[in-house]
Amino acid sequence: MLPGQFLDRTKQSLAHTFFGRGIVAHVAFADPICEELRFLLLKAARASKARVHDGGAYVNMEGPAFSTRAESLTNHELGYDVIGMTNLGEAKCAREAEIAYATIAMITDYDCWKVDEAHVTVEMVIANLMKNAETAKAIIRRVLPQVPSEANWPCHDALRNAIMTDKKLWPAKTRAELKPILQKYL
């Protein structure tokens, strides 16, 4: 599945930002995925004959435990398509760093909402991860030559109108720590 949206069910939102230590930035995140990259992944998945779902919502939950049945049923009934533990934080930080980001959500299990499936086990997840890894590699091999060498997609310019703090007020330590992502704004 190539999600286009995320829902945050974590308590980690402060950990999912580079900002807040003397430099305030409010990066647009209504559309959290780089659509240009997601489209390339979709074309590559289809060309690889992978079974792929175009779009959907990814629920980011706290780990390491799996969901309770109530959580899974609620997520399923609300129409969320996939549950994971990492991608939302990655997407937020990638946007702040002006990096194109898209998720290939490789399904490992149906959690506890689908009662005709076996209960989730580590062995099941690992076995499915290994199968999915081969599919992901094939998709990525097709996509890499198509990614432009020049960073010119809208996500590559996400900070341009997002930094609220006047440059003169940026703390030296934070400026130094964020230099790789602030370079073009210094």
Secondary structure, 3 states (H helix, E strand, C coil): CECCEEEEECCCHHHCCCCCCCCCECCCCCCCCCHHHHHHHHHHHHHCCCCCCECCEEEEECCCCCCCHHHHHHHHHCCCCEEECCHHHHHHHHHHCCCCCCCCCCCCCCCCCCCCCCCCCHHHHHHHHHHHHHHHHHHHHHHHHHCCCCCCCHHHHCCCCCECCCHHHCCHHHHHHCHHHHHHHC
